[in-house]
Amino acid sequence: MADSYHWRDDGIKAVDPYEDWLLDTGAGYGFPFGPPNEAHCYTGTEASENFIAGDENPDAIYPKLYRPDGVQPGFRPFVLRESTVGNAFENSKDGTSGIKRRIGVPLRTASVNQSYEPGMTTNPVVSSSAKVVVGVIDDGIAIANRRFQSELGSTRIDFAWVQDGDALSGSNVAFGREYTKVDIDDALAEHTDALGATNEAALYRALGLVDSRKVMPNSLDGKAAHGTHVLDLAAGGDYESTSSDALGEDRIITVQVPAAVTWDTSGMGLDSFILAGVHYILDRADRIAPKLPVVINFSYGLFGGPHDGTSLLEKAIDEIVTARNDRVAATSVVLPSGNHHLQRSHAVMSDADFKIDGAGGSAGTTDCFCDLPWRVQPNDRTSSYLEIWMPKSGYLDGDVEVEVIPPTTDNILPQRLSGVVNSAVVLNRGSRAVARLSYDRHTPLSEEDERGRFMVVLAPTEVHTDTAEHLNPLKSVPNGLWTVRVIKRSGKTLSEPIHVRIQRDASPFGYPALGRQSYFDDTAYELYDREGKLEVEDNHSIVKRAGSSNGLATGTVPIVVASHVEATGRAAVYSGYQTTDTGLPEHSKTPFVSAESDRSPVVRGVQASGVNSGVLVTLDGTSVAAPVITRAVANAYKAGVATSPVDELQAQAIAIEATRQAKGYFAPLDTNRQGVGRFPKDEIYGS
């Protein structure tokens, strides 16, 4: 007998919709975070405008926070000692103290240092030759690679934090495993023979960085790893052709985020791990040498988010980096502009896009509607997320309703939801939830940042469940064309457009391909131009390329990097940008600059180190353009330029552009998609 579908009211739940789906309503559809019988502890992030002493959660462990001049940051990561979902939810609720909490993905209990105390310190390294610290937060960082050594057997990596490594009692990190320069050099000595050959595979196994017993993929158990490639572009060097003194000027700190966070493309677990990583890099930089300039590269991106600089992680990074800049030393963060320019993941609805609803509203008046055709693909083994962001001003809860109309191939009734804060409805297939429509208000910290958000979440369109082991087995949701109808109250005029974003769903590099990216299938959207090439400009379709930028890269601090094809100078077809909308803050108009990500239209990507020393691999995307600029910023810091790195980058870009234009073969600069100028991978400032 086929399962029947029915909608049910989910009540009022003051829980982030991502959190609710992955840990409660849609529990089971997420990635396996470890063996089924292994205990877990949940991570999270707190935000408050006025943290006070003693308001720490007694059930939480807090990593060491970087506090220049003792300043208390408004955002702090934590990991709960308890391992149950129920306790995680209890701890995520807003309390009378005004602290906002968001729960992230779980960590294996074996990764949590239950004896950790925030006051623990690491002995200083003290490097007299250091001129700049390059920090990289990424996945799959090969810490034994020779590109990160100043001479044979002597690493330039002073600290490496593997956040999902097995914890050691008495360790200086709250979770995961920290490796110091001494640890890495000792491992190199142990696994290097008399001829200078290092058995790097054995070294990584000995350090626990490759472990076939873990459920998560081992990112260093292969030829290429994203973080190694990125770190090589940002700070790699050849000690056979460069003096050890010159290489030693660049000190390296790495943070390897948990594999589960990289694999789960919803972005739910990023906040706590990335924020903890930023604090870690800044704290450890001061132990290398006081007042060193720091540049941090974070080559990750999301499709979703408010895209106005108000997401929790963006606000937190802005805060702590600005504090160090003002009180300690020059500090920069570099982010990619995103790779989803042509993914059809962004739609914009203005007043002119709404049509008259002939059926009329609930009070007998005539409402207006705009339909979003959402194509959900078959064989998608991950959940799909669609965010509908209301205008930041001139909007009241209830001005807009959203109706979900499932594909006509299944007998599923449409369902409408009004803008009642924290309300939701759930679609059940039998007794198992397969979809959720909710409305909440995005308030990461300040009420000034409040913004209404509808969200539609769909279960995977393909599931694999052993029914003998599950009393309530997982169920798939129908694939096909889902219509999301946005209904505007009669007589309501939008002060700003409504932005709709589909969250990233495709599996990242180096991970099993479980997800299939959903997209807006609007007939007015033009895929190709008259020559049959991919169309990169927008037309009258509500589906827009403009605004398809990295959802983590619209804060005030980061240097945002787009990418281009070096042989032609044209923007890479996938390279995203935010918008030229004058209604948005200036910092939201990414990117600032462009760097090479492809050699030519037929030679994609750029070369850098693979996992093992001496191996070159080719990767593309804005994530490999960002570290090129990270290196340029680090070189500017080392040179002690009088201007800021941003000013210096702009001056370099202008000079590079003048040289190229004089040759007469380079395409004109596209300032919307390429910023102030285009950097090649080689021959950059000071290299």
N, C-alpha and C positions, 0 to 999 in steps of 0.2 A: 504494500500500500504506500502510495506516494505521500510525502510529508505535506502538510497544509501550512500555508503562510498566514500569519496574522500580526498586526501591529499591537503593541501594548504601551501604556504610559509608563515612563521610567521615573516619574516623580521629579522632585527638585533635588539635585545632587551638586553640591559645591565642590566639584572635583574637576580638574582639567580633563577635557574629553579624550586626549591621548592616553592619559593615565587611566581613566575609567575603562577604555577599550582594552588596553593591553594587560591590565591587572585585574579587571573585574568582569564587565559585561562581555568582552571578547577574549577573555583569558583562554589561552590554548592556541590562538591563531598566531601568536608571535613566534620568534625564533627560540630554539632550545638553548637555554642559558647554561646548561650543564647536564650531567646525568640526572635522570628522573628522581632518584632517591637521594641526591646530594642537597644539603641545606644551603640556603641563600640568605643574604642580607641585602636590603634595598638601599639604594643611594638616593640622594635628593639635593635640593637647593632651597635655602631660605632667603627671604628678602624682607627688609624692614627699613623704615626711614629713621628709626631710633633704637638700635640694639642697645641693650644695657647689660651690665655685668650680672650674671646669674640667670639669664633667660635662656641659656642653652638647654636643649632637650636632653634629659638624663639618659634617654634610650639611644642617643646618637653619639657617634665619634666624629670629631671635627678635625680635618687636616689643618696643618699649620697655615695661618693666613699671613700674607705679607702686609705689614702695617707701617708704612713710612711715617716717622714721627709719632707713632702710636695711634694713627687715625684708624677708627673702626669702620671697615667697609660696610656698605649697605646690603651686600650679598655674600653668602657663605655656603659652601658645599658641605655635605655631611653623608655619613653612612649609618644606617640603623643597626643596632646590635641584634635586634629581633629579626627573625627570618620569615614571619608569616605576613601574607598580604593584608590580613585584617589590621595588624598593627601598623603596617605601612600606611593604610588609609587613615587610620586614627591620627597618625602623626602628620598627615598632610592637610588636615583641616585648619582653617584660620582660627586662631585663638583670640582671647581678649587682649593679648599683648600687641595685636596688629601684625604679627609675623605671618608672612605668606609662605607656604611650603609647597614644593612640587616634588613628587616622587619620580625617580628615574628607574632605569633597568637594574635588575639585581646582580650582585656579585656573589661568586661562590664564597661560602663562609670561610673556606681555606685561604681566601685572599684578604680577609679582614683581620687586622692586627688588633685584637681585643684588648691588649695591654697598652695600646698607644696613648700617650699623653701629649697634648699640643705643645707643651714646653720643651719637648725633646729637641735637641739640636744636633746638627752634623758638624764634625770638625772642619774648620776652614781648609780650603785647598791652598790658597794664597799663591797666585801666579803673578810674578813680577813682569812677565812679558805680555800679559793679556791686555788687549786694547778694546775688545768688544766681545760680547757674548751673543752667540746665535742660538736661539731656542727653537726647536721644532717639535710640534705636537702632531702626531700622525700615527699610522699603523705600519707595522713591519719595519722596524729600524734595526739594521744590521750593525750593532755596536762594535763588532770586531773588524769591520771592513778597513782596509788599508787607506782608503780615501779620507778616513777620519783620524789618521795617525800623523804625528809630527816627525817620527822616525820609527824604524822597525820596532814593534813591541811597545810603543808609547802612544797611547790614545790621547786625542784632544778632547774627548768626551769626559768632562769632569763629573757629571751626574747623569744617570739614566734611570727613569722611573717607568717600570712596566706595571701598569695599573691593575692588571688582572693576574699578575704573578702570585705565586704562593707567598703568603706573609711570613715574616720571621719574627719571633718574639723579641721585643726590645728594639725593633727596627725604628728608623726615623721617619717612616711614612705610615699614614693611617691605614692604608690598604695597598695591596700589591707588593712589589719588590723593588728596592733601590739598589743600583749598582754604581759604585763610585769609580773614579779613575784607578784607584788602587785595585779594586775588584777586577776591573777589565784588564788592566796590565798583568795581574797575576794569572788570569785565565789565558791571556795571550802567551805568556811565558810557558805555562803548562802544556799548551797545545801547539807549540811551535817547535819544529825539529832543528837540528844543527845547521841545516841548509837554509833556514829562514822560512820554510813553508809551514803555514798554519792550517791545521785541520779545523776549519771554521764550523763545519757541520757538527763535529764532536763537541766543540766549544759551546755552541748554542744548546745542544742537548744537556751538557753538564750544567749550564746556567738555568735550565728549565725554560728557555725561550722557545724550544721546540719539544713538544710532548704529544706523542701520538695517542695518549690515553684521554686527552681532552676532547670534548664534543666540538668545541669551536675550531675553525680552521687554524692551522699554524702558518701564519703569514710569512715566516722565514724559511719554511720548508718548500722552497721552490727556487726558480731562477730569478724572478723579479719580485720586488716588494715596493709598494707605493712610497712608504716613508723613507726607505733607503735612497730611492731615486730622487725624492724631494730634498733630502738632507745633502746629497752630493751636489745638487744644483745650488743649494744655498751656501754650503760651507766646505764642500769637498776639495781636496788638494792632493797633489802628487809629491811625496817627500823625496822622490828620486830626482825631481827637477826643481824643487823649491826648498830653500833652507828651512831647517826646523824652527829657527827663530821667527821667520816670517809666518810660517804655518801656526806657530804657537800664539800669535797675536789674536787669532780667532779661537775662542774657547766655546765649547759646544755643550748644551744641556738638552736632553731629549726626554719627551714624555710619550710613551706608547699607550694609546687608549685601548680599553678592552675590545677584543674581537667582536663581542656581542653588540657593542655600541656602533662599531663600523658597519656591521652586517645589518642591523636594524635601521632601515632608511627613514623611519618615521621621525627621527631626530629627538625622540622623547628623552633618551638617556644622555644626550650630549652635554647639557648644561653643567651638571655637577662635575663631570670628569674634565671638561675643558677648563672650567673655572679653577678647579683644584690644580690643573696643570700650569695655568698662568701664574698662580700664586707660588707654586713650587719653583718655577724657573726664576722668578724675581727674587725669591728668598735665597736660592742657591747661588745666583749671580753675585750677591753681596758676600758670599763666602769665598768666591774665587778672588775677588778684589773689591774694595769699597768703591762705590760710585762709577761702576763700569756702565757704558752704554749697552743697551740690550735691544735686540730686534727679534721678534717672535714670528715664526711662520706657521700658519694653520691652514693647510690646503684641504679643507672640508667645505661642503656646501649643502644647503637645503633648498627645496623649491618653495616650501610654505613659509608662513610667518607674516607678520604685519608689514614688513618692508618699509618701516618708517623710523628705524633706530630704537624702537621701544621694547624689543624682545628682551627677556630676562638676561640672556647671555650677553647680548650687545650692551645693555646698560651696565652690566657688571664689569665687562672689559673696559668700557669707557672710563668707569670710575677708578679702577685700580691703576690703569696705565697712566691716566691723567695725574693721579696722586704721586706716582713715582717720578713722572716728568717734572712736576712742580717742586718736589721736595728732595729728590735724590739725584737722578741722572737721566739723560736722554733715553727715551724708551719708545719703541715703535712696534706695531703689529701689522703684519701683511696677510691679506686674504685674497683668494681668487674671486672673480666676478661671477663665476658659475657657467655651467656648460649646457644650459637648457633653452637657448635662444629659439630653437626650432622644435621644442618638445610639445608645443600646444598645451601648455600647462597653466596659462594665465589668461583670464578674461576680464574685460572692463565694461561695466554697464553704467551709462549715463542716462539722463531723463529721456533723451531722444531714442534710446533703444527699447523702451517699454511700450507695449501694445495694449490696447483696450481689452479688458477681460469681459467678454459678453455675458458671462454668467453672473457678474456683479458680486459685490462684497457681502459680508454677513449682515450688514445693516441696510441692505438694499441699494447701496451706492455702487458705482462702477469703479472697480480697481483696475490697475495696470499690471502687466506681467512681462517678464523676459525669460525665455527658455535657454538653459545651458545643456547642450547635447554632450553627455559624458560617456565616452566609449570605454567600456571596461573589458579587458581582453580575456580570452579563455586561457586555461592552463596557468593562471596566476596564482602562485602558492603563498602570496603575502597579502595583507590587508591593503585597501586603497583608501586614501583620505582626500577630502575636498573641503577647503576652507572658504567661507564667504565673509569678507571683511566689510563691515558697515562704515559709512563716513565717520570721521573722527569728531566732526562738529555738525550742528544743524540736524541731528538725528536723535530720535527718542525710541526707546525700546517699544516695539509694537508698530512702528512705522512700516516695517517690512515683515512679511511672512515667507516661508519657504515650503514648497511642496515637492516631494520626491515621487516621481512616476517611474516605476520599474519597467524593464523591457516587456513588450507585449507578448513575448513567447511563453511567459509564465503567468499563472493566474494569481497576481499579487495586486492588491488594491493600492492606489496612491495614498499618500499620507502628508498632511500639512501640519506645520508647527509655527506658532506665533512667537514673537520676541519676548517671552517671559524668561527672565534671567535664570540660568542653571536648570532649565527644563529640558526634557528629552523624551523621545519616543523610540521604541526598539522594534525592529522587525524580527520575529521569530520564525524559524522553520522547524516545525514540531516544537520541541522544548529548548532548542538551541538558538541563541541570538546570531543573526547573520548580517544585520545592518543597524545603524543608529543615527538618528538625526537629533542634533542638540543646538541649544543657544546659550552662550555665556558672554561675559564681558572680560576682555583681555585687560588685566590690571597688574602688570609685573611689579609695580611699586607705587608710583604716584598716581593719584586720581586724574591728573592731567593727561596721563597716557591711556586712559580708559577707551576702549573701542569694542563695539558689539561684534560678535562672530557667530555665525551659524557654521556647523560642521556636519558633514555626511561621512560616515565611515562604513565601508563594506568589507565583509569577510572575504577570504580568498575565493576565487572561482574554481579552485581545485584543492582538495584536501586529501590527506592520506592518514587514516585513523584505523587502528586495530580495535574493532568494536568489542572484542573479547576483553580488552583491558580498560574500556571506557564505558561507564554506565550512561553517560550523556555524550555520545561521540560528536566530533566536530562536523559541521555541515557547510557546504559550499553555497555561495550566492550566485544567482544567474549572471552569466556574462552577456554582453550586448550593449545596447544603447539605453542608458539610464538618463532620464530627463530630470534636471533639477530646475524647477520653476521658481523664480524670484518674483514675489507679488508685492507691489508697492501700494500703500494706502491711497485711496482717492484724494486728489488735491495735494498730495505731498510732493514737494520739489526737493530733489537731492542737492545739497550744497556741494558735495564732492561725489565722484563716481564710486560705485561699489566694485571692489576688486575681488576676484575669485581665483584661487590658486589650488592646483592639484599637487599634492606632496610627491616627492621623489619616491619611486617604487623599484627601479632597476637595481640589481645587486651591484655593489662596488667592485672595483678591480681586485682580482685574486680570491673572490668568494663564490661559492656555488650560485648559479643563476636561478634563483627561485622566483623573483618578481618579474612581472611584465608591466611596463609603464602604461597607465591609462592616460587618456588625452581628450581634449574637446574636439568633437568631430563636427565642426560647423561647415556647411556647404559653401559659405561665403569666403572661407579662408583659402587663400591661394598657396598651394604647395610649391609650384614651379613658375618661373618666369617664361617669357616668350621664347627663350632659347633652350628651354628644358632644364635650366639650372635651378637649384634650390632657391626659392624666393626668400630674401632676407628682410624685405620691407613690409610694413603693415598696410592693410587696406581698410575697407569699411566694416570688416568682420569684427564682432565683439572679442574674438580671440586675438590676443596681441603678443607680438614678440617683445616689444618695448615693455620693460618691467619684469622680464624673466631673468632676474638676477639672483645671486646668492642671497638667501634670506638671512644669513648671518653677517652680511657685509654692508649694512646700512647705518652703522653707528658713526659716532663723530671721530673716533680715534683711528681706525684701521686705514692703511693704504691699500686700496682695492685695485687689483690687477686684472685686466682683460688680456686676451691673447690674439696673435695675428700670425699670418703665414709669412715667413721671412722673405721668400723669393719675390712675393708680390706686394707685401705691405698691407694687404687687405685683412680685415678682421676675420678670424676663424669663424666658420659658419655657426659653430655651436656657442661662441663666446657671447655671454649675456650682458645686458646693461639694465640699469634701473629705469630711468625715465628722464625726459626733459620737462616734465610737468612743473610749472613755476609754483604750484601750490604746495609742493613738498619742500622740506628743509634742504638746504644746499648739500648737506652731507649725504643725502639719500640719492643724489644723482651720480651714481657710480658709473664707470670706474674712474680712477685718477690717471692711470697710465697703462700702457700695453706692453707685453713682452712676447717673445717668440714661443710658440707652442708647436708649430709645424714648419719643416724646412721648405716645403713647396706643396702645391696642390696634390701632388702624387706621392711625395715623401712625407708621410704624416709623423708627427711627434718630434721629440728631441732626445738625444742620447744622454744617458748618465749611468751610474753604476747599478748593476744588479745586486743580488744578495751577497754573492761571493766576490771577493776581491779579484779585479782583472776582468770581470764580466760586464759588458755593456748591454743595456737594454733600451728600448725606445718606448716612451709613453707620451701621450698627448693630453690636451685639456688645459683649462686655465689653472689647474692645480700644479702644472709644471711651469707655467709662466710666473706664478707668484714667487717661487724661490729665486728666480733670476733677479727680481727686484729686491728680495731680501738680501742677496749678496751685494747688490749695488748700495743699499742702505748701510750695510755693515762696513763696506769699503769707505763710504762717506764718513762714518763715525771714526774709523781708524785714521783717516786723513785729517781729522779735526777741523772740518770745514766750519766756517763762521756762521753760515746760514743753517737753517733747519734741514733735515733730510728731505722733506717735501719740497722745499725751495731748491735744494740741490738737484733732486730728481727732475724737477721742471726745467732747470737750467741745462742739465745734460740732455733732456729730451729735445729741447729747442735746438741745441747744437747738432744732435744726431739727425733731426729732421732737415735742417739746412743742408747738411752734407748729402743726404739722400736725394733731396729734391734737385740739387745741383747736377746729379747724375742723370736725372730726367726719366728714370724708369720706374720709380716707386709710385704706387697709388697715392692719391691725396689722403691726408689724415682725416679720419671720421671721428670727430671729437666726441660724439655721443657714445660710440662703442669703443673708442681707443684712448680717450682722455687727452692728456697734453702731449703725448708722443709715444713712439714705439722703440723699445729696446731690443737689440739682438741678444741671443744667448751668449755669444762670445764678444770679446773686446768691449766689455762694459767698463764703467768707471773704475779705475784702479786695479783691474785684473791683470 
